[in-house]
Amino acid sequence: MHGKRGFLPVVSSVLGGLLLLAISANVSPCYGYFMDKQVDKVVNAWSRFDRFLSTFDPAGRYVRQPVERQVPALTFRGFLRQWSDIQLSGDRRIGNRQKDFRFSQMQNLLELELHYQVSPNIEITNINNFMYDSVYNWQDSAGLFAPRTSETFRAYHNFERIVRELYISYRTHNLDVVLGKQQIAWGKMDGQFIDVINGMDRRESVQLEASDYEWRRLPAWMANVTYFFGANSLNFLWIPNFEQDRNPVPGSPWYSPLASPRDTETKAILDGRQDATGDQFRETKRPSTGDFGDHQYGLRLDVSMEPLTWGLIYYYAWNKNPTSFIVDRDIDAAGDPYLIFQPRFTRLHHLGITADYASALSNMPLVGELPIVLRVEGLWTKDVPFADFDHQDRARDGYLNSGIIRRDTLRAAIALEFAFPGNTSAIIQPSLLYTFDWRRNLGGGFGGGIGDEMSLLPVMFIGRPFRFTRDRLRLELTVVPVISLPQKKWQGIKTKFVSSYRFSQFITGRLIYTAFSSGDRTDLYGQYNKWDNIGWELSYEF
Amino acid sequence: MNGRFFSLTVWALLSSLALPTAGAAEQNGDPRKTWKTVAELSETEKARLDLRVDTPRDTTIPYLPAEAYPFEPPYTAEEMGYRAMEFPHIARWSHAMADVFGAITSTGFLDEGITLAYSHYIPDEYGVPGQLSMAPGDAYFRMVFFYTYPPENQGLQDLWILRRTDKEETTKLDNFIYSPNLRRVRRQPQPRRDARFPNNVQTFDDVVGRDAWEFSWRLLGTDVLHETIRFPNTRPTVTLATPDGSFNEVPSDQIKMLGDTYPHYTEDGGVSCYVVEATRKEDWLPHYRMSRLIYWFDQHSFYPLRIEQYDNDNQLRMIEVRNAYLANPALEERGYAGLFTLYYDLALDLMSYSAHDAHWVKKWAPEDRETMFEPDFMRRSWLKYPLKSQSLVYSPEKFFLRPHLDLDKFPQDRNVTIPTELAHRYRLQEEAGHLVFDSSSPLIEVKAPQ
């Protein structure tokens, strides 16, 4: 398998190279005067390369600018990104997974964004994504076979995924009307709280980051109308087109090791060599675009009362993940009972608030004035369906029921952001997921605690650029522990360390270390503690 | 010993590069000297000046001078400081412009951008009186910045709401950003007032201006400036835009310090300046990274053409130089606005610039005032008044020269220590007429002392 051997030397070389790059980028050529001539030559060569790179923009110069000159009403931009993660653990079986791959993603993404100004008030926007993930072809792995279930995991191959956004917008001072395929972001926290409008491609599971939502949201066809009055606005959404979440499927790198059956068995079923055993699942029933009663509606009010801004949201939506209802019971050839489930999407009512407030603390020790921002988001969801394993057991015993109970949930976060000296920013964001009237033996449900009554996620972030690199090097650390009560307690901790370097204003490189530590093997992060990885991103924007 | 000898050599070398022109020198009696200390001023010159430091105070706001704004001669140094508040980096009236900016490192790494800036000055009265008519804590200026270049920032927007401050109301800015990647308007903490923007020299206070009441003022003397912004010989022309979208190719050596219409140039094209020191008041600006500033104010409008910043060790850390012009003639001598501004960090040998192109004095329509300057407007990504600029530098070799160091001026009040390495680079620049990044350049001839 490619990438298995000599892993540490490769990582060392990459790190060493980047370090040398960072140091040499900041060695003034005039130091060379006092150095050996050879060093002088190297420094000057780097200096020349650095200058060349700072204005290196071939796609901008030879594609974007000529196109925009030919069609003045057209604005054209895009990026090309190589985005790879390499796992730090070797081959092993983990739970039901055959984890014999090192690269969990090797994505190549080309985005082309076009805006055509029809008139001062009317604009057409089109954003296209072309993605190819070579992990499935580049590695000879028994554990990676997701394209057999969904080709989208390997490449965007259809209109739905390639044409991410396509809409026409009409604007006046008081009114915005945007019609077409689009994505709406209602949240601005680390994590999703009121950001519930679009479905999400969750192929990266617990590694999905807020910074990637832009490319992982699944845009939907909708009408998005906003009325502005003074500093306030009222936003109305009508969404005929439903896009569900896309979770990791069997044979994808982040498919949960807790999910059964084993990979070998899944492949045997896919090959037709074996029949599925146990409970049976019918085809999922989806909302229909053609049925007016199946459409989704959203309403958002934003009010500005400086220095406080706040907003209220209501979203009559479909749950983004189907719920499996028991519809029948039967006996197999061995005489064991099994259940027949009908997965279908259920209606949810979401009510949310958002607020932020800015201030500055005076005369703080060491730092003097300390600017801060307080952000709050909360979402209360009514009648969320939860699988009830007690009810399922009773159904197996012959007392047929749906196997589902409904509970209200709350997910909320408070973030405090501080601006420290040296452009250092720090965020503390305690987050809560809570299930009202919770009881044991419940499965998962939207917005509720993770396998428990409540989950606490105190997110901590610190980041700063480094002056000695002229702010081209930036380091960020994010730590997310998960504590669930009253049952599971500690569920592990996720640590993410990002080092980003601006090679130029067009080219950026990032080195990312992600670790999932401690927690039990059945816990949210604990199950992925052999999925620690180092990733790199190289992005060229034009 | 050798090091000291070498430093002195470099000092002498740089002093020779910082020679004033002959015409100005003659004005001062000394063939090499353009500046005068207070003690050297003539009685005629002193007649326009009030050298008192302790002057009567305003009865309602004790940190303001008692004399009514905009003051009459003779001027105190403090009154000059108040008059210079008219001229922060961004013109203090409602307008739109294309703000072109960039930074370059000593190795020639160039970073540039363009943002379209829309500014709405809220008070009914223009200028400093307008700001003072607002209560502390109230907003007096709103600015929206719409980034159009480079591609990584395209669509990014900033909203700044400036507030009048005093000792109790210390929040100077409400700051919101709209990120196309985030797709939401997000409130940000205000930037630390003394912190440089990333990969730039200037701080937040350098951009929005400083309030005169936060400093103690003292007159150091007078000077005649002949050059502030310096274009390299590799950039003989500059393309400047007008709000209607047309472009003009302007020879860079014809861009004057205060524009073509300034009536007070000296015979040799210089601008007579008052040189004034502003020392930070500890009770107003505790923990501030800068101890004092020295301003070169033009003697008629009090436009700051050169500003030096000294750190808390009293070392010169930053030089800001400007070119301006009468952008808003209706305001007469208060209508000057910066065209080019260059910031130079001596410790990092880092320069950043800003060019305010296509300046368009605006009286915003009521519907614009009510919508465009609100946070929620940004998420509409609606560029209502597109302006264009072609004044990017584009190439490291065409970047502005480091400003004059003027090592000889006011030595008793200016502590300027230049590292030898920087002195070499400075000399290379002066000899070549443009920035020199490569140490193998044949221009390097300076030998280390034996």
Chai-1 contact restraints between the chains, C-beta under 6 A:
chainA,res_idxA,chainB,res_idxB,connection_type,confidence,min_distance_angstrom,max_distance_angstrom,comment,restraint_id
A,S28,B,S106,contact,1.0,0.0,6.0,A-B,restraint_1
A,P29,B,D438,contact,1.0,0.0,6.0,A-B,restraint_2
A,P29,B,S439,contact,1.0,0.0,6.0,A-B,restraint_3
A,C30,B,E421,contact,1.0,0.0,6.0,A-B,restraint_4
A,C30,B,H424,contact,1.0,0.0,6.0,A-B,restraint_5
A,C30,B,R425,contact,1.0,0.0,6.0,A-B,restraint_6
A,C30,B,S439,contact,1.0,0.0,6.0,A-B,restraint_7
A,G32,B,S439,contact,1.0,0.0,6.0,A-B,restraint_8
A,Y33,B,S439,contact,1.0,0.0,6.0,A-B,restraint_9
A,N44,B,D438,contact,1.0,0.0,6.0,A-B,restraint_10
A,N44,B,S439,contact,1.0,0.0,6.0,A-B,restraint_11
A,N44,B,S440,contact,1.0,0.0,6.0,A-B,restraint_12
A,S47,B,T107,contact,1.0,0.0,6.0,A-B,restraint_13
A,S47,B,F437,contact,1.0,0.0,6.0,A-B,restraint_14
A,D50,B,T107,contact,1.0,0.0,6.0,A-B,restraint_15
A,D50,B,F109,contact,1.0,0.0,6.0,A-B,restraint_16
A,R51,B,G108,contact,1.0,0.0,6.0,A-B,restraint_17
A,R51,B,P396,contact,1.0,0.0,6.0,A-B,restraint_18
A,S54,B,F109,contact,1.0,0.0,6.0,A-B,restraint_19
A,S54,B,L110,contact,1.0,0.0,6.0,A-B,restraint_20
A,R77,B,P151,contact,1.0,0.0,6.0,A-B,restraint_21
A,R77,B,Q154,contact,1.0,0.0,6.0,A-B,restraint_22
A,R171,B,W382,contact,1.0,0.0,6.0,A-B,restraint_23
A,H173,B,E367,contact,1.0,0.0,6.0,A-B,restraint_24
A,H173,B,T371,contact,1.0,0.0,6.0,A-B,restraint_25
A,D176,B,R380,contact,1.0,0.0,6.0,A-B,restraint_26
A,A185,B,R183,contact,1.0,0.0,6.0,A-B,restraint_27
A,A185,B,R184,contact,1.0,0.0,6.0,A-B,restraint_28
A,K188,B,R184,contact,1.0,0.0,6.0,A-B,restraint_29
A,K188,B,R186,contact,1.0,0.0,6.0,A-B,restraint_30
A,E214,B,N181,contact,1.0,0.0,6.0,A-B,restraint_31
A,F228,B,T371,contact,1.0,0.0,6.0,A-B,restraint_32
A,A231,B,E374,contact,1.0,0.0,6.0,A-B,restraint_33
A,S233,B,D376,contact,1.0,0.0,6.0,A-B,restraint_34
A,D302,B,D376,contact,1.0,0.0,6.0,A-B,restraint_35
A,P307,B,D174,contact,1.0,0.0,6.0,A-B,restraint_36
A,D356,B,R187,contact,1.0,0.0,6.0,A-B,restraint_37
A,A358,B,D174,contact,1.0,0.0,6.0,A-B,restraint_38
A,A358,B,R187,contact,1.0,0.0,6.0,A-B,restraint_39
A,A360,B,T170,contact,1.0,0.0,6.0,A-B,restraint_40
A,A360,B,T171,contact,1.0,0.0,6.0,A-B,restraint_41
A,S362,B,T170,contact,1.0,0.0,6.0,A-B,restraint_42
A,G368,B,P286,contact,1.0,0.0,6.0,A-B,restraint_43
A,G368,B,H287,contact,1.0,0.0,6.0,A-B,restraint_44
A,P371,B,P189,contact,1.0,0.0,6.0,A-B,restraint_45
A,P371,B,Q190,contact,1.0,0.0,6.0,A-B,restraint_46
A,I372,B,P189,contact,1.0,0.0,6.0,A-B,restraint_47
A,V373,B,R187,contact,1.0,0.0,6.0,A-B,restraint_48
A,V373,B,P189,contact,1.0,0.0,6.0,A-B,restraint_49
A,E417,B,P189,contact,1.0,0.0,6.0,A-B,restraint_50
A,A419,B,P189,contact,1.0,0.0,6.0,A-B,restraint_51
A,A419,B,R192,contact,1.0,0.0,6.0,A-B,restraint_52
A,N423,B,A195,contact,1.0,0.0,6.0,A-B,restraint_53
A,N423,B,P198,contact,1.0,0.0,6.0,A-B,restraint_54
A,P465,B,P198,contact,1.0,0.0,6.0,A-B,restraint_55
A,R470,B,T105,contact,1.0,0.0,6.0,A-B,restraint_56
A,R470,B,N199,contact,1.0,0.0,6.0,A-B,restraint_57
A,D471,B,P198,contact,1.0,0.0,6.0,A-B,restraint_58
A,D471,B,N199,contact,1.0,0.0,6.0,A-B,restraint_59
A,Q505,B,D111,contact,1.0,0.0,6.0,A-B,restraint_60
A,Q505,B,P150,contact,1.0,0.0,6.0,A-B,restraint_61
A,E541,B,P151,contact,1.0,0.0,6.0,A-B,restraint_62
A,E541,B,E152,contact,1.0,0.0,6.0,A-B,restraint_63
A,F542,B,P151,contact,1.0,0.0,6.0,A-B,restraint_64
